[in-house]
Amino acid sequence: MITGFKLSPQQRRLWSRHPDRGDYVAQSVISIRGNVDGERLRAALEEAIARHDILRTTFVRPAGMMPLQVIQARDTAQSHWQQMDWSDQSEQNQENRIEAILQAERSQLHRFDQAPLVRAVWVRCSAQRHWLLLTLPSLCADTPTLNYLFTELVQLYVRQITVGQITVGQTAELSSVGVQYAEYAEWQNQLQQADLQVDDEARAGQTFWQQQPALSPLTPPLRTQTAPPERFKPARYPIQLTADAIAQLNDQSVQWGVSPAVFLLGCWQVLLWRHTGQAQVAIAVACDGRQYEELETALGLLVRYLPLQTELQEDTCFHQLLNRIQEAWQGLAEWQDYFPDGELPQSFPAIAFEWVEWAAERTVAGLSFAIEQQWVYGDRAELRLTCVSQAERLSLELHYEADLFSPEAITCLTTQLQTLINSASADPTEAIARLNLLAEEERLRLLQGFPVRSTGSTLIPDQTPADYLIECIHHWFERQVEHTPEQIALVYEDQQLTYRELNQRANQLAHHLQQSGAKPDRPIAVYLERSLDLIVAMLAVLKAGSAYLPLDSGLPPTGLQARLTDAQAEILLIQRALLHSFSPEVETVICLDGDQQAIAQQSTTNPISSVTPAHLVYLIYTSGSTGHPKGVAVEHRQLFNYVHSVVERLELPAIASYATVSTLAADLGNTMIFPCLCRGGTLHLIAAERVADAQAFAAYCVQHPIDCLKIVPSHLQALLDCPNSAEVLPRQCLILGGEICRWTLLDPIQTVLASQASPCRIFNHYGPTETTVGVLTYPVEIGHTERSPAASVPLGWRSPTRRSTF
């Protein structure tokens, strides 16, 4: 006769669906740094096994019956312990071998009726680096079990050092073990068999589950075959979220009163809905049964997967979906003990979601213990999104059946999920049908019909496209920030900002502008001296959803006020020093240095606005040489189209050094500013004193070599009138514009470039403000002697026409 305990409902469910299969295991990889005593580590593990019955449990199956839990005696507590020494191998080889060891351990765990079922491999990588690999049957452990076992193992190892003895079975000075798993299993079985006539809670629990809607079968997207293979081959794919994405996700979760787990589950459901088009999306959600104080540190299989089904429609706002999910999840957790585990329908979800929290790194007695990897394969889910929270870190893993999904399909799903999370975090009020799903490369490929490759920091068309997707220019910049957050974006004298810093400062000012009344097509005047603030202000105005009106600080007060009045500008950005000579008549004056404290309290996240490509991006006044100055209004789509065209026509390099020397009150400098900041370059905003001093400008170029420069011919002529004039020439591209360019200027330049074998190319670029910066381009060939009979350089040819696409 076999003496043992009945399986819990969770164990019966697992056994009935996957009997005698060693693939369903719980595994943990623990890294240990410091001088570890292997024998004491083993003794600590076996002390933990002695404390918890479930770690000494085998599963013996009487003929024709479900297995029984048979608990081995405490004095027989042991693990299957292996010890390996890889100290003679490289660190890379050591890491590569870990996965092979884990797979080998899984294959060894196939007899559940023979003790010990806890398998451990201790790997010595060096005197100070070690790994401990633990493998248990899923019948014995879930993720919280691995966490608590990790914490207890650390405590017991330290105790071994303190006591100075290697003993097994000695009572540890730890919190007493509460409910043993066999007791929990008995309680769960009693709940399942409760008399509904007298037990009101059991009756309410059964009613809750009976009232749940029928599950709509959901076929996992992108499967390579329809039927699950006989053999379960689990695999996983890591998904890394950026620090900014995690911060934004957490902020939005707090704002909408949901947990990050609910937020990510919402994203997972939307992704599946977008692929399948099914109105009802059901997902198996992991619920931890440790909802009572007595069970908080219990070891064993207490987690069960429960079906959460939500209705999704195109006009459903994402934050509304979150509220539905949170309410449904709370109901599942409240009544999980009464879920009919033994009656799972065929339509039970094959797609799952799991939120787990790993124990934080522990540093004790000169040693550092940390969970590096951890997973549990219990219910057979074809796809499972696991969200791992550890200390302040958040990472995602997509677990899947390797025989059902190709690597390309998994890469596609994870990339889309990352994009969708970023989109939902940026604006949870957006309808779920409008959340961005495709990465930029894929979106351009599908919408525009040409392949795009990523250099790691910028997106480059593999072929010259006939059309571009038109959007707002600041959105292009924001995407570049995601690619190169730590790249230097802006330099002014000895000050500089990375792309992340520039974006965050512009975001703070943009939020402040929105609170001050910024609106589309309502210009915001920018009256600033050359400084980092000048570029920050331009970007902030665009991000706020308005258009900027740049004012030249050299204008008299009457000219400044005339432009403000004509443009009907209600907001003016200014510096404190400029207020001494100008008293603007506008509704709102924002002093960047005076209001710095209020601006710095604003959010650093990208603001949301209603601006579209058809709205104004800037308003620039002409010089008035033919009469009164007039304002030229340029839209986002026109500037966006120009930047794309000029990058292609002038072959402007990405991730290069650009210099802007002209006033921002004219559009001449836009040829440098936007192609640079939208494509990962470094923009050098040259100080006014250097712009007017040839020697100072040349000295700057020696210290900070410039790749691309656009300049007025007469200004360049003045800069060349110095002994080291060759230093002012850029290394890759010289663009002349704004006035007539004569061959007498280019002849000596070509001579210098030819003597230095410089690859620098020269372009004459012309166009009135009304055509958006420039529309004609003439490439000057170095050493080419044939020239127009006219003394001036030809204006060239019109850039190819672009068809706007929305």
N, C-alpha and C positions, 0 to 999 in steps of 0.2 A: 504494500500500500504506500502511495506517495502522500506525504504530508506537506501541504503548502497553502498558499492563499490565491484567491481568484485574481485574475487580471482586472485592472481598472478599465472603465469604458474606453479610455484613450488607447490602452494597450490592446484591448480586444479589436478595436477598429483598425489599428495598425497591423495586427497579426492576421486578421481576416482578409485584409486587402493585399498583404505582402508576406505570406507565411514563409518562414525559414530562409529569408533572404538577407545576406550579409551586406547588401548595398545600403541598407537603411541604418546609418550609423551617425553618431555624434563625434566630432573631432575638434580638437583644440591644439593650436601651436603656441607655445609659451616661450618667449625669449627671456634669458637670464643673463645678466651682465654682472661680473664679479667672480670671485674665487669660490666656486660651488663645490660642496662635498657631495659626490654622487650617492654615497651610501646613506647619508642623512636625508637627501632628497627622496630617495626610495622609501626610507622609513617614514617620512612625513606623508607620502602618498598612501602607504599602507595603514597609517594611523587614521587617515581620512576614511579609507575603506572600512576600517573597523567601526567607525562612528556611525556610518550610514548603511542601513540594511540593504538599500537598493543597489549599492555598489558591490554587495556580496550575494546578489540574487542570480540564480539561474532559472531557466524556464524548461520545465519537464512536462512533456505532453502525454497523458494517458491515452490509450487507444480510443479513437473516436471522440475525443474531448478537446476542449480548449486547453492550452498549457496552464500549469499552475506556477506561481512564483514560489520558488524554494530558496529560503534564506540560509546561507552557509554560516557556520559558527564564527564568532568573532576571532577566536584564536587561530582560525585558518585564513584570516584576512591577508590577501596578497594580490599582487598584480602580475601580469605577464610582462616582465621587465627586460628590456634590451639596452645595451650600452654600446655606443659607437664612438670612435675617435676619428674625426675628419680634419684634425689640425694640420695635416700635411697638404691639404688641398686649398685652392684659392677660394676666396669668399664667394665668387660667382658660381663656382662648381658646387659649393656647399648649398647655395640657395636652389640651384637646379635639381639637386638630389632630394630635396625635401618633399616635393610633390610625388616622386617615385616611392618614397618611404610611406607616405600617407596612403597611396593606392595599395601598396603591398599590405599595409595593416588592415585596410578595409576587406581585402580578399581573405585574410586569415580569420576574420570574425564571422564564421558561418555556423558554428555549433553553439547554440544558446543553452544547451543542457550541461555544458562542461565549464567548470570554473577554472581559472578566473576569466571574467568577461571584460575586465578593465585591462587594456593593453597600453603600455608606456614604452616610449623609446627616448632615451636620453642621449643627446648628441653633443660631444665636446668639439667645438670649432676652434677654440684656442683656450689659453689659460683663463681668459676673462669673458669669453663668449660661449653660450650654451643654448641649446634648444631642448624643450621637453614636449614630446608629441603624445597626446592622449587620444585614445579611441575607445568608445563605448557603444553598445547597441542603442538604437533610438528607443527601444523598449525601456531603457533605464535612464535616459537623460533627454533634456531639452536644453535650449540655450541658457536660461537662468541657472540650470543645474551646473553647466560648465563654468558660469560666472562664480557661483558660490563655491564650487570646488577649487577654482583658482584662488579665491580669497582665503579659503581655509588652508590650502596647501602652503601658501606663504606664511600664514600664522604658525602652522605646525612645524615648518622648517626652521623658523626663528626659534621656536620653542626647543627643537632638537639641539640647536647650538647652545641655547641658554642652559638646558639641563646637562648637556655634554654627554648624553648617552644615546645609543642607537637602540631603541626599544620599540616593540610593536604592541599595541593594545593598551598602553599606559594612558590614563585619562588626561586629556589636554586641558589647559586652563583657558578654555574657549567658552563661548555661549553654549548652553546645553542644547542638544539636538531636540527639536520639537517633535512634530508629527513625523513618524516614519512612513515610508511610502505604502506599506501594506495596510496601515491604518487609514491612510487617505483613500486607497483603492476600495476598502470596505465601506467607507462613508459614501463614496461616489456610487457604489452599487446599491446602497440603501436608498439614496435619492432617486435612482432610476426605477426602483421597485416600490416607491412610497405609495401608500393607500390614498388615492385621490379623493376619496370620500371624506377623510378626516384631516388630510394635510392640505391646508389652504395654499401654502407656498408652492408645493408640488403641482397643485392644480393650476395655479396661475402660470407656472413655468411651462407646463404642457400646453396651455392655451396660447401662450406667446408664440411657441413654435408652430402650432397648428394654424395660426393666423398669418404666418409669413407667406407671401405670394409664391406661387409655383416658380421654380427656377427656370430661366430661359437658357438653354445650352449655348455656350459661347466657345466657338472654335478659335484656338490661339492663332494669331496672325502669322503669316510667313512660314508655316510648317512645310517641310519637304515631303511628308507622307501623312496619310490620314489616320491610320491606326497606330497606337502606341506599340513599340517593339516589346517583345517578351522580356528582354533583359533591360533593367533600369541602369542607364549610364549617365550619372549626374555630372554636370560641368558648371562652371561659373565664369562670369565675365565682370571685372571690376568697373565701376563708374565713378569717376572722380568729379566732384563739384568744386568750383573755385571758392575761395574764401568770401569773395563778394557775393556770389550766388547764395551761399549758405546764410550770410548775414541778411541778405534781402528776404530770403525765404523765412527766416526766423522773425524778422520785423513784421512781415505781412501776417504771419501766423498769430502773433500777439495782437496786431491791429484788428483782425477779424475774429479773435476769440477762439481759435482752434489750436491744436497741437501741431508741431511739424509733421508728426505721423499722419494726421488727417490730411494735411496739405499734400504730402507726397502720394498718399493713397488716391486723392482726387486727381492728381496728375496721371497716375497709372491708369485709372479708369478712363480718363479722357483719351489717352493714347490708344487704348483698346477700342473705345467707341469710334474714334476716327478711322481705325483700320477696318472694323467690322460693320459699322453703320447700324448696329443693333440698338434699339431704344433702351432695352434692359441689359445692364452690364453687371454680371454676378462674379464676385471674386471671393476666394476662400481666404479669410483674414485670421491671422494667428491671435488667439486670446489666451492670456496666461491665467491659469486657475488659482494663482496665489493672491486672491483678493481678500483673504482674511489674515489677520495678524499671526495666527498660529502657523500659517503656511508660508510666510514670507521667505524663509530660508530653507524650505523643504526641497530635497533632491528627488529627482525622478521625472517621469513624463506627466507634467501637469498642463502643458500647452495643448490646445486643440484648435483645429482650423474650422471656422464657422462661415457659412455663406452670407455675404453682404451684397445685396442686390440694389442697385440704384437706377432710377430712370433718368436718361439724359436726352435733351433736346437741343437743337441748334441755338436757340435763343436763351438757353440757360446760362446765367452769369456764373463764372467760376466760384465766386464767394457763396452764391446760393447753393451750389453743389456741395461745398464744404460743410454747410450747415446740415444738409441732409445726411451726409456721410457721418458726421459726428453724432447726430441723434441716433442713427441706425447702429453705429458701433457701440454706443453706450447701452443700447438694448441687448445686443449680443453678449456683452460682458456681464450684464446684470443677470441674465438667465442662462448662462453657458452651462451650469451644472445640470440642467434638465434637457440639454440637447440630445436627441435620440441618435447616438453614435452608431448604433447597430442597424439603422434603417436608411443608409445613405442612398439617395436616388441616383440613377444613371446620369442625371443632369448636374450632379454635384460639380462645382467649378474645377476645371483643370488648370486654372490660373490662380496664383496665390499672391498674398502680400504679407510681409512680416516686418515689424519694427522691433529691433533688439537693442539692448544696451549692454555694452561690454564693460567689464570692470576696468577702472582706471589703473594706470601704471602704479606699482607699489615699490617704494624704495625703503628698505629696512636693512639694518645690520650690514651696511656697505654693499648691499646687493640691490639690483633693479630687476623686477619681475614685470613683464608686460604681455598682454594677449596680442599676438600678431595676426593670427587667423583663427576663425571659428565658424563652424556651420553644423547644422543638424538636418539630416534627410529623414523626414518622417512620412507624412502624407505625400503620395506621389503626385506632385504638381509638374505639369509639362513646362510651365513658366512660373517663376516666383521672383518677385522683386523683394530683396532684403535690404532694409535700411539700417545701418549700423551707427549708433551713437556711442561715442567713447570720449569721456571728458568733454571738451568743447569741439571735438571733431565729428564730422558727419560724412559717411561714405555710403555708396550704394553698390549692390552686387545683383546681377541678374543670373539666377540659377535656372538651368534648363536641361532637358534631355538631349544629349549630344546626337542621338540618332534621328531626332525630329527636326532639328534646326541646323542650318548651315552657319558657319562662322560669319558669312556676309549678312545673313538675316539678323543675327544677334547684334552685330556692329550697327546695323541700320536701326534696330529698335532702341539700342542704348543711346545712339546719337540723337534720335528724335526725342527721346525722353529728356535728355539734357536740355535740348532746345525748348521743349515745352515747359519744363520747370522754370527756366529763365523767363519765358514769356508770361507764364502765370504769376510769377513773383513780381514782375514789372507792373502788371495791371490785373489784379484779381477781379476787377469789375467787368472785364472783357467777357463777351460771350464765348463759350467753349469752342464754338465752330470757328472762331477767328483767332484763337491762340496759335502762335507760330509753332509749326511742327518740324519744319525742315531746316537743316543747317544751311548756311549761306551758299556753300558750294552746290548743294543739291537743288536749292531753290533757283539759283541762276541757271543751272543746267536744264531743269524742267521748264522754267518759264521762258528762257531765252534760247534754248536749243543749242548751247555751246558748252563744252566741258570747261571746268575751272579747276585749277590746281592751287594748293596752298603751299606757300613757302615756309609756313610755320609762323609767320608774322603778318602776312598780307595775302589777299586773294588775287590771283592773276589769271586772266583768260588764257586758255591754251591756244585759242584761235581768235582772230579779230572778229568780234560780233557785229552784226548789222544794227542791232538795237540794244539798248540797256534798259533795265528796270528803273524807272524814275522814282525817286523818293526824296525825303528831306536830307539836306547835307549833314545835319548833326547826327542823324541816325547812322550814317556811314562812319562818322568819327567814333560813335559809341561802340560800333562793332570792332573798330580797330583797337579801341581800348581793351576789349576782351582778349584780343590776340597778343598785344604787347603792353601789358599794364605797367611793367617796370622799365620800359624803354624811355629814354629822355625825349620828351615831346617839345619842350620850349626852353630856350636859353635867352636870358637878357643879362649882359655883362657877367657878373659872378653869381647870378641867380639862375636856377633851373627848376623845372617841374617834370616829373614823369607823366606818362599818359594817365595813370591812375590818379595822380595828384591834380593834374589839370582838369580832368573830368569831374573829380569830387568838388574842387573849388567852383567850377562852373555850375555844377548841380546845386550847390548851396545858394549861390547868387540867383540861379534860376527859380528856385523855390521862393526866395525872397521877392523876386519880381512878380511871380504869380500871385502872391499875397498882396502885392501892391497894385494889382490890376492889369497885368500884362495880358494881351489878347492878340489873336491873329490879325494881321493887316493893320495893326496900330503900332507905328514905329516907336521905338525907344531910343532916345538920343544918347550917344556915347561921346563924352567930351573929356578925354584923358590924355595925359602925357604918355610918351612911349614907355612902356613898362610891361611886366608880366600881366598886370591887371587889364591891359588893353585887349589881349587875346582872350583872357578869361571872360571879360565882359561881352565880347562878340559872341562867344559860344553860349554864354548864359542866356543872352537875349533869344537866341534861336531855340535853345532847349525850353525856355519859358513859353514858347509858342508865338513869339512876336517877331518883328523885323528890326534890324539895327540901322540907325541913322548916324554914321560917323561924322564928327565935326572936327575940323582942323583947328588945333590950338593957336595957329597963327592968324586966324580971322579976328577982325575987330568985333566988339560986343554987338554992334548993330547987325553985322552979317550973321553972327551966331543966332541972334534972336529972330531975324528974318526967316532963317531956315526952320527954327523950332515952330514958329507961327504957321508958316506955309505947310509944313508937314503935319500940323496938329498933334505934335508930340506931347503926351501928357506926363511922361516919365523921363528924367534925365539922370544918367550916371555920370558922376563927376568926382574929382579929387579935391580935397580940402584946399590945397594951394591955389587952385584955379577959381575958387569962389571969391577971392579977394579982388579980382579984376572983372568979374562978370556976375550979374544978379539976374539969373534966368527967370522968366515969367512962364513957369510950367506948374502943373498941379502937384507933382511929386518930384522931389529932388533926393536922390540916394547918393550919399557921399561914401565911396568905397572904403576909405580909411576911417572916416568918422563913424560909420555904421558897421564897422568890422565885427564888433561883438555880437550884434543881432544876426548878421549874416552867418557867422561861424556856428550859430546854434541850429541852423537848418540841416535837413537831411542831406546826406551825400549820395543818395540813390538817384538814378536817372528820373527826372520828372516826367509826368504824363501830360500831354496837351492835345488839343484838337486840331493842331496845325496839319495841313496836307501839302503835297507838292505844288498845289495851285496857289498857295498863300505866299505873301511877300517874304523874302529872305533879307533884303536890305533896300534902303532908299539912299541914293547917292546924288548929290547936287553937282551939276556941271560947273565949269569955271566961270561961265557967264561972259565969255569972250565975244559972243554974238548978241549980247543983250543982257537981260536978267538971268541969273542962275536958275536952272529948272531942275526939279527932282526927277530922277530916273528910277522907276520902281522895277525891281528884278524879283522874280519868283524862285522858289526853291528848285523847281524842275528845270529852270533855265540855267541856274548855277550848277546844278547837278550834271546836266548835260554838257556844260562847258568843261567841267573838271574831267569828266570821262574823255571828252574829245581831245583836250589838250594833253592829257597823259598819253594817249595813243599817238597823237600827231607829233608831239615833241619827244616821245619816248622817255618821259621823265622817270627816273629810277625810284623804286620804293626803298625805304629804310636808308635814306641818304640825308645829307646835311643841306638844308635850304636856307637862304638868307632873304629877308625882306628889308628893303631900305627906303621904300617910298611911304608917303603918308597914307594912312588907312582911310582918309577922307576921300580918296580916289580908289578905283577898283584895280589899279595896276598891280598891286601886291597880291591880289587874289590868286594869280597864277602860281604863286609860291605857297601861300598860306594853306589853301584847301587840298591841293594835291599832296602836300607834305603831311598834314595832320590826318588825312583820311587813309594814308597808306604807310604809316609807321615810320615816317622820317623825323628828323630833328629840325625844328624851325628856329633859326637864329634871328631874333628881333634886334637889329643893330641900333645902338643908341644914337640919338640925333647928333651928338657931338662927333661921333666917329663917322657918321654919314657925310658930314661936311668937311672932314679932315682926311686927306689922302694918306698921310703917313699913319694916322691912327687906324684907319680902315685896313691898310695893308698889314699892320702889326696884328690886328685882330684875326685876319685871314691866315696868318702864319701860325698863330696859336690855335685857331679853330678852323681848319681847312673846310672850305665851302664847296659842295658839289654842284649846286644849281643856284643861279642868280638871275633875277630879272631886274632890269635897270633902264632908266631913260638914257638915251645916247649922250646927251650933253653932260649928264651926271657922271657917266663912265669916263668921258673925256677928261673931266676935272680930276677924277681919281687916278687916271693914268699919268698925270703930270707930277710924278714923284720918282725918286731914284729906283725904288723897288716896285715899279708899276706892275710887273708880271705877277706879283703876289696877289693882286686884287682879282685876277681872273679865276673863275671856278674850275673845278677839275673835270666836270662832265658836261655841263650845259649852261650856255650863256644866252639869255633871251633879252632882246632889245625891243622896246615898245614905248608908246606914249607920245612920240614925236618922230619927225623924219630922221632916218639913219643914213649917213653918207659913207661912201666907200673910203673916204680919207680917214675915217675912224677905224674901219675894219682892216685896212691894209697892214698897219703895224701890229695889230692884234694877231692876224693870221701868221705874220712872220714869227712872232714869239711862240705861238702854239706849234708851228711847224718845226722850229728849232728845238723845242722840248719834246717833240713827238707826243704831244698831249692829245688825248682822245676827246678833248672838249669839243662839242658841237655848238654852232652859232645859229640862232634863229632870229629873224625879224618878224615880230608878232604885232599885228595891228587890229584895232577895232574900237569903235566908239562905245561909250558906256551903254548906249541903247541896245547894242548887240550882245551884251554880257561879256565884258572884259576885252575879248579879241576874237576875230572871226577869220582873219587872213594870216597865213604863215608862209614865210620864205626861208628855206634852209640854205645857209651859206656854206658852200663847199670849200674846205681849206685848200689853198693853192690854185683854186679855179680862176683862170685869167679872163674867161669870157664874161662880159658883164653888159648890163644895159647901157645904152648911150647916155642915159640920164646919170647925173652925179649921185643920185640917191639909190639906196638898195631897194629892189622891188618889194612890194607889199606881199606878194605871193599869192596863194590860192586859198579858196574858202575851205573850211573844214567840212568833212562829209556830213550830210544831213542825217539827223537822227530821228527816228520815229518814237515818240513818247509812249511808254507802256505803263499802265497802272494796274 
